[in-house]
């Protein structure tokens, strides 16, 4: 009774300030409340006034306490670092003191065609280990602390020895079995099919996820064809996963698909064959003892297995974590320049690490928590050169055209931007704002324009580069749609400001561009081998674009804009329907899109009967991003559709909430019963 709040005699507000300002119902269930979440607002906008737990006085006290705790932790860390520095300095004879490499811009020239000299700096900056290479080709990274084994008497396990002790449960799920090498090789398809699938992989997939040195693999493949015993079991695993990935790019009527598979449908054939070869790859790794010994081939195989499973929509997180630790156990988290390796082995390690980081960051975003520690590793980016340059020692000057690694490097940059967006949208104290994220996206867009420009002679780029460019643009537009979601939601709630109107125009433009890319990859014969992409990630991006356009054009600027967009959406539906025979995502999306278009058309007809729209054809086909739009009525977008626009639903294909679209079927039944 003596509290200041009671003595005033005034009732404290129990709704957040944002809902009170808008005079809408507040769910009062935390920060942000569900009402603010639906409006696209974050915790910083959802403020409860007058409540002691959120009062400025308590906040200041809490901040002061937190600062004291952080300062104490910093002092402890500094003391620890000083002790490690002294210890590292004494162990100088065990490990050369080289400065950590800085993972700068991927276009930065690199001296790793030749072996560079170490840069001597502060002692504790060189606190890294060495590589232990065995006669069989297995590699283990020994941290600096492990090198004191000769002093302490501890013994490092020899990976060339037999399998670990009996009862070692680390062999699960890669349980070592009694399958022979001959039995593993018997799973391979006949030689001519292996040749054809290998060529498909290096023509379609290698330019998009270039973690191998193609020329090295080709030389080993030729040696394998002449003498299967000349390659390691880990290399055979790599061959299997290459076959498993290549199968997914075969056209519906490709004879290879019908010859290798016996299923009745295309999707079943692809599913069974890709699963068969992925399983064989993992069995090879199990036979090779991947839990206790690793090589660059086993790491490459694991990264590609994860890549294949992600694009097939299969669970990957656990296997991806295992792959990450295999890479660390091989020392791939340390730049290979420190170990004095050859140029090809250096680049294979960097490429495998970069590819793994792309998969890891994207999966991390999907599972709901950006982990910035994963970005701070001491590894340079792969060189932006072609494989042949590693053999010849050429390409000392940056090239003006895309190389075999250009796409991989750009995708890494986009994955980091995706992580920035997730942090900005889904955390309480983001380090970035929407404007910064938008600047980063535009910078990558400009880089794509420059790197994939047409030759001066007018000759177009090879098909694989054009396909890569289309997928990069599709990814960029997906990031735009995510980053601008809060401002778009504000517009859809009736808040028409220059900022929200600009977001409306940018989202409409990005969504239309996404659907144009989707249609091009589907319609043009030159992209026939990219159905695997359009059936998965491409369809996810296109579905996102369809939903955004439908939400925007439930209240169009004019009739011409509505008709133009409506036609584009129906044409896109044809592509979804055509791919549904090989894509579970498309088969789920088709009925939703059809019902959504009917829903939007019905709403549009209702609006026209109330307020006729302007039928004037705009003089410019490209709307300005800063033009004003009529303020939409607050209630014009239904709550279930607005809920489906939440950015959490559009981080990855597995984030889509299919059950949330049931309201469309219910609305359709109501309209049909009304007509009846």
Secondary structure in CASP SS format (residue, H / E / C, confidence):
PFRMAT SS
TARGET T0000
AUTHOR 0000-0000-0000
METHOD secondary structure of the structure
MODEL  1
X C 1.00
X C 1.00
X C 1.00
X H 1.00
X H 1.00
X H 1.00
X H 1.00
X H 1.00
X C 1.00
X C 1.00
X C 1.00
X C 1.00
X C 1.00
X C 1.00
X C 1.00
X C 1.00
X H 1.00
X H 1.00
X H 1.00
X H 1.00
X H 1.00
X H 1.00
X C 1.00
X C 1.00
X C 1.00
X C 1.00
X C 1.00
X C 1.00
X C 1.00
X C 1.00
X C 1.00
X C 1.00
X C 1.00
X H 1.00
X H 1.00
X H 1.00
X H 1.00
X H 1.00
X C 1.00
X C 1.00
X C 1.00
X C 1.00
X C 1.00
X C 1.00
X C 1.00
X C 1.00
X C 1.00
X C 1.00
X C 1.00
X C 1.00
X C 1.00
X H 1.00
X H 1.00
X H 1.00
X C 1.00
X H 1.00
X H 1.00
X H 1.00
X H 1.00
X H 1.00
X H 1.00
X H 1.00
X H 1.00
X H 1.00
X H 1.00
X H 1.00
X H 1.00
X H 1.00
X H 1.00
X H 1.00
X H 1.00
X H 1.00
X H 1.00
X H 1.00
X H 1.00
X H 1.00
X H 1.00
X H 1.00
X H 1.00
X H 1.00
X H 1.00
X H 1.00
X H 1.00
X H 1.00
X H 1.00
X H 1.00
X H 1.00
X H 1.00
X H 1.00
X H 1.00
X C 1.00
X C 1.00
X C 1.00
X C 1.00
X C 1.00
X C 1.00
X C 1.00
X C 1.00
X C 1.00
X C 1.00
X C 1.00
X C 1.00
X C 1.00
X C 1.00
X C 1.00
X C 1.00
X C 1.00
X C 1.00
X C 1.00
X C 1.00
X C 1.00
X C 1.00
X C 1.00
X C 1.00
X C 1.00
X C 1.00
X C 1.00
X C 1.00
X C 1.00
X C 1.00
X C 1.00
X C 1.00
X H 1.00
X H 1.00
X H 1.00
X H 1.00
X C 1.00
X C 1.00
X C 1.00
X E 1.00
X E 1.00
X E 1.00
X E 1.00
X C 1.00
X C 1.00
X C 1.00
X C 1.00
X C 1.00
X E 1.00
X E 1.00
X E 1.00
X E 1.00
X C 1.00
X H 1.00
X H 1.00
X H 1.00
X H 1.00
X H 1.00
X H 1.00
X H 1.00
X H 1.00
X H 1.00
X C 1.00
X C 1.00
X C 1.00
X C 1.00
X C 1.00
X C 1.00
X C 1.00
X C 1.00
X C 1.00
X C 1.00
X C 1.00
X C 1.00
X C 1.00
X C 1.00
X C 1.00
X C 1.00
X H 1.00
X H 1.00
X H 1.00
X C 1.00
X C 1.00
X C 1.00
X C 1.00
X C 1.00
X C 1.00
X C 1.00
X C 1.00
X C 1.00
X H 1.00
X H 1.00
X H 1.00
X H 1.00
X H 1.00
X H 1.00
X C 1.00
X C 1.00
X C 1.00
X C 1.00
X H 1.00
X H 1.00
X H 1.00
X H 1.00
X H 1.00
X H 1.00
X H 1.00
X H 1.00
X H 1.00
X H 1.00
X H 1.00
X H 1.00
X H 1.00
X H 1.00
X H 1.00
X C 1.00
X C 1.00
X C 1.00
X C 1.00
X C 1.00
X C 1.00
X C 1.00
X C 1.00
X H 1.00
X H 1.00
X H 1.00
X H 1.00
X H 1.00
X H 1.00
X H 1.00
X H 1.00
X H 1.00
X H 1.00
X H 1.00
X H 1.00
X H 1.00
X C 1.00
X H 1.00
X H 1.00
X H 1.00
X C 1.00
X C 1.00
X H 1.00
X H 1.00
X H 1.00
X H 1.00
X H 1.00
X H 1.00
X H 1.00
X H 1.00
X H 1.00
X H 1.00
X H 1.00
X H 1.00
X H 1.00
X H 1.00
X H 1.00
X C 1.00
X C 1.00
X C 1.00
X C 1.00
X C 1.00
X C 1.00
X C 1.00
X H 1.00
X H 1.00
X H 1.00
X H 1.00
X H 1.00
X H 1.00
X C 1.00
X C 1.00
X C 1.00
X C 1.00
X C 1.00
X H 1.00
X H 1.00
X H 1.00
X H 1.00
X H 1.00
X H 1.00
X H 1.00
X H 1.00
X H 1.00
X H 1.00
X H 1.00
X H 1.00
X H 1.00
X H 1.00
X H 1.00
X H 1.00
X H 1.00
X H 1.00
X H 1.00
X H 1.00
X H 1.00
X H 1.00
X C 1.00
X C 1.00
X C 1.00
X C 1.00
X C 1.00
X C 1.00
X C 1.00
X C 1.00
X H 1.00
X H 1.00
X H 1.00
X H 1.00
X H 1.00
X H 1.00
X H 1.00
X H 1.00
X H 1.00
X H 1.00
X H 1.00
X H 1.00
X H 1.00
X H 1.00
X H 1.00
X H 1.00
X C 1.00
X C 1.00
X C 1.00
X C 1.00
X C 1.00
X H 1.00
X H 1.00
X H 1.00
X H 1.00
X H 1.00
X H 1.00
X H 1.00
X H 1.00
X H 1.00
X H 1.00
X H 1.00
X H 1.00
X H 1.00
X C 1.00
X C 1.00
X C 1.00
X C 1.00
X E 1.00
X C 1.00
X H 1.00
X H 1.00
X H 1.00
X H 1.00
X C 1.00
X C 1.00
X C 1.00
X H 1.00
X H 1.00
X H 1.00
X H 1.00
X H 1.00
X H 1.00
X H 1.00
X H 1.00
X H 1.00
X H 1.00
X H 1.00
X H 1.00
X H 1.00
X H 1.00
X H 1.00
X H 1.00
X H 1.00
X H 1.00
X H 1.00
X H 1.00
X H 1.00
X H 1.00
X H 1.00
X H 1.00
X C 1.00
X C 1.00
X C 1.00
X C 1.00
X C 1.00
X H 1.00
X H 1.00
X H 1.00
X H 1.00
X C 1.00
X C 1.00
X E 1.00
X C 1.00
X C 1.00
X C 1.00
X C 1.00
X C 1.00
X C 1.00
X C 1.00
X C 1.00
X H 1.00
X H 1.00
X H 1.00
X H 1.00
X H 1.00
X H 1.00
X C 1.00
X C 1.00
X C 1.00
X C 1.00
X C 1.00
X C 1.00
X C 1.00
X C 1.00
X C 1.00
X C 1.00
X C 1.00
X C 1.00
X C 1.00
X H 1.00
X H 1.00
X H 1.00
X H 1.00
X H 1.00
X H 1.00
X H 1.00
X H 1.00
X H 1.00
X H 1.00
X H 1.00
X H 1.00
X H 1.00
X H 1.00
X H 1.00
X H 1.00
X H 1.00
X H 1.00
X H 1.00
X H 1.00
X H 1.00
X C 1.00
X C 1.00
X C 1.00
X C 1.00
X C 1.00
X C 1.00
X C 1.00
X H 1.00
X H 1.00
X H 1.00
X H 1.00
X H 1.00
X H 1.00
X H 1.00
X H 1.00
X H 1.00
X H 1.00
X H 1.00
X H 1.00
X H 1.00
X H 1.00
X H 1.00
X H 1.00
X H 1.00
X H 1.00
X C 1.00
X C 1.00
X C 1.00
X C 1.00
X C 1.00
X C 1.00
X C 1.00
X C 1.00
X C 1.00
X C 1.00
X C 1.00
X H 1.00
X H 1.00
X H 1.00
X H 1.00
X H 1.00
X H 1.00
X H 1.00
X H 1.00
X H 1.00
X H 1.00
X H 1.00
X H 1.00
X H 1.00
X H 1.00
X H 1.00
X H 1.00
X H 1.00
X H 1.00
X H 1.00
X H 1.00
X H 1.00
X C 1.00
X H 1.00
X H 1.00
X H 1.00
X H 1.00
X H 1.00
X H 1.00
X H 1.00
X H 1.00
X C 1.00
X C 1.00
X C 1.00
X C 1.00
X C 1.00
X H 1.00
X H 1.00
X H 1.00
X H 1.00
X H 1.00
X H 1.00
X H 1.00
X H 1.00
X H 1.00
X H 1.00
X H 1.00
X H 1.00
X H 1.00
X H 1.00
X H 1.00
X H 1.00
X H 1.00
X H 1.00
X H 1.00
X H 1.00
X H 1.00
X H 1.00
X H 1.00
X H 1.00
X H 1.00
X H 1.00
X C 1.00
X H 1.00
X H 1.00
X H 1.00
X H 1.00
X H 1.00
X H 1.00
X H 1.00
X H 1.00
X H 1.00
X H 1.00
X H 1.00
X C 1.00
X H 1.00
X H 1.00
X H 1.00
X H 1.00
X H 1.00
X H 1.00
X H 1.00
X H 1.00
X H 1.00
X H 1.00
X H 1.00
X H 1.00
X H 1.00
X H 1.00
X H 1.00
X H 1.00
X H 1.00
X H 1.00
X H 1.00
X C 1.00
X C 1.00
X C 1.00
X H 1.00
X H 1.00
X H 1.00
X H 1.00
X H 1.00
X H 1.00
X H 1.00
X H 1.00
X H 1.00
X H 1.00
X H 1.00
X H 1.00
X H 1.00
X H 1.00
X H 1.00
X H 1.00
X H 1.00
X H 1.00
X H 1.00
X H 1.00
X H 1.00
X C 1.00
X C 1.00
X C 1.00
X C 1.00
X H 1.00
X H 1.00
X H 1.00
X H 1.00
X H 1.00
X H 1.00
X H 1.00
X H 1.00
X H 1.00
X H 1.00
X H 1.00
X H 1.00
X H 1.00
X H 1.00
X H 1.00
X H 1.00
X H 1.00
X H 1.00
X H 1.00
X H 1.00
X H 1.00
X H 1.00
X H 1.00
X H 1.00
X H 1.00
X H 1.00
X H 1.00
X C 1.00
X C 1.00
X C 1.00
X C 1.00
X C 1.00
X C 1.00
X C 1.00
X C 1.00
X C 1.00
X C 1.00
X C 1.00
X C 1.00
X C 1.00
X C 1.00
X C 1.00
X C 1.00
X C 1.00
X C 1.00
X C 1.00
X C 1.00
X C 1.00
X C 1.00
X C 1.00
X C 1.00
X C 1.00
X C 1.00
X C 1.00
X C 1.00
X H 1.00
X H 1.00
X H 1.00
X H 1.00
X H 1.00
X H 1.00
X C 1.00
X C 1.00
X H 1.00
X H 1.00
X H 1.00
X H 1.00
X C 1.00
X C 1.00
X H 1.00
X H 1.00
X H 1.00
X C 1.00
X C 1.00
X H 1.00
X H 1.00
X H 1.00
X H 1.00
X H 1.00
X H 1.00
X H 1.00
X H 1.00
X H 1.00
X H 1.00
X H 1.00
X H 1.00
X H 1.00
X H 1.00
X H 1.00
X H 1.00
X H 1.00
X H 1.00
X C 1.00
END
